[in-house]
Amino acid sequence: MVKKGKTERKQNFKADMRAIKKEDVRRLQETYSRFFGAEPEEMKRNSSNIRKKVYFFGFALTFIFGAILYFTKNVKFLGF
C-alpha cells in the first residue's frame, strides 16, 4: 500500500455534487419535519400556530414601541 501525499489527493478529488445535494435535501426535509411535523395536517396546524404567534407578538411589540414613543414625547418624566 502506497501512501499518497496531500497534493496528490487534492488533485484526484472530485466532489459528487448530486450526492451532496441529495444529502442536503434529506437533512432539510428531516429538520422541516421535526419542526412542523411529518403529516400534512400536522404541518398545516403547526405552521398556522407559528404564524399566529408571530402576528400576535409583532402586534404587541409594535403597540409597546408606539406607547413608549408616545409617552417619551408627550409626558414629562420627573421634570426631565
C-alpha contacts under 8 A as a table, 3 or more apart, distances in Angstrom:
res1	aa1	res2	aa2	distance
4	K	8	E	6.19
4	K	9	R	6.45
5	G	8	E	5.29
5	G	9	R	6.32
6	K	9	R	5.23
6	K	10	K	6.27
7	T	10	K	5.08
7	T	11	Q	6.26
8	E	11	Q	5.24
8	E	12	N	6.43
9	R	12	N	5.28
9	R	13	F	6.19
10	K	13	F	5.28
16	D	19	A	5.53
16	D	20	I	6.35
17	M	20	I	4.96
17	M	21	K	5.96
18	R	21	K	5.08
18	R	22	K	6.11
19	A	22	K	5.10
19	A	23	E	6.17
20	I	23	E	5.17
20	I	24	D	6.20
21	K	24	D	5.03
21	K	25	V	6.14
22	K	25	V	5.12
22	K	26	R	6.11
23	E	26	R	5.05
23	E	27	R	6.16
24	D	27	R	5.16
24	D	28	L	6.09
25	V	28	L	5.04
25	V	29	Q	6.09
26	R	29	Q	5.18
26	R	30	E	6.12
27	R	30	E	5.02
27	R	31	T	6.14
28	L	31	T	5.15
28	L	32	Y	6.04
29	Q	32	Y	5.00
29	Q	33	S	6.01
30	E	33	S	5.20
30	E	34	R	6.21
31	T	34	R	5.14
31	T	35	F	6.28
32	Y	35	F	5.19
32	Y	36	F	5.94
32	Y	37	G	7.42
33	S	36	F	5.29
33	S	37	G	4.57
33	S	38	A	4.88
34	R	37	G	5.52
34	R	38	A	7.22
36	F	42	E	7.02
36	F	43	M	4.91
36	F	46	N	5.61
36	F	47	S	6.50
37	G	40	P	7.74
37	G	42	E	5.59
37	G	43	M	5.28
37	G	46	N	7.47
38	A	42	E	6.94
38	A	43	M	6.92
39	E	42	E	5.19
39	E	43	M	6.18
40	P	43	M	4.99
40	P	44	K	6.27
41	E	44	K	5.12
41	E	45	R	6.23
42	E	45	R	5.14
42	E	46	N	6.04
43	M	46	N	5.23
43	M	47	S	5.92
44	K	47	S	5.31
44	K	48	S	6.00
45	R	48	S	5.15
45	R	49	N	6.21
46	N	49	N	5.07
46	N	50	I	6.20
47	S	50	I	5.07
47	S	51	R	6.07
48	S	51	R	5.06
48	S	52	K	6.19
49	N	52	K	5.16
49	N	53	K	6.28
50	I	53	K	5.11
50	I	54	V	6.20
51	R	54	V	5.13
51	R	55	Y	6.22
52	K	55	Y	5.17
52	K	56	F	6.04
53	K	56	F	5.08
53	K	57	F	6.05
54	V	57	F	5.39
54	V	58	G	5.91
55	Y	58	G	5.07
55	Y	59	F	6.06
56	F	59	F	5.19
56	F	60	A	6.11
57	F	60	A	4.92
57	F	61	L	5.97
58	G	61	L	5.24
58	G	62	T	6.11
59	F	62	T	5.10
59	F	63	F	6.12
60	A	63	F	5.11
60	A	64	I	6.15
61	L	64	I	5.06
61	L	65	F	5.96
62	T	65	F	5.10
62	T	66	G	6.05
63	F	66	G	5.09
63	F	67	A	6.13
64	I	67	A	5.06
64	I	68	I	6.15
65	F	68	I	5.14
65	F	69	L	6.24
66	G	69	L	5.12
66	G	70	Y	6.10
67	A	70	Y	5.02
67	A	71	F	6.10
68	I	71	F	5.25
68	I	72	T	6.07
69	L	72	T	5.25
69	L	73	K	6.15
70	Y	73	K	5.35
70	Y	74	N	5.93
70	Y	75	V	7.88
71	F	74	N	5.29
71	F	75	V	5.19
72	T	75	V	5.95
72	T	76	K	7.48
72	T	77	F	7.99
76	K	79	G	5.86
76	K	80	F	6.31
77	F	80	F	5.64
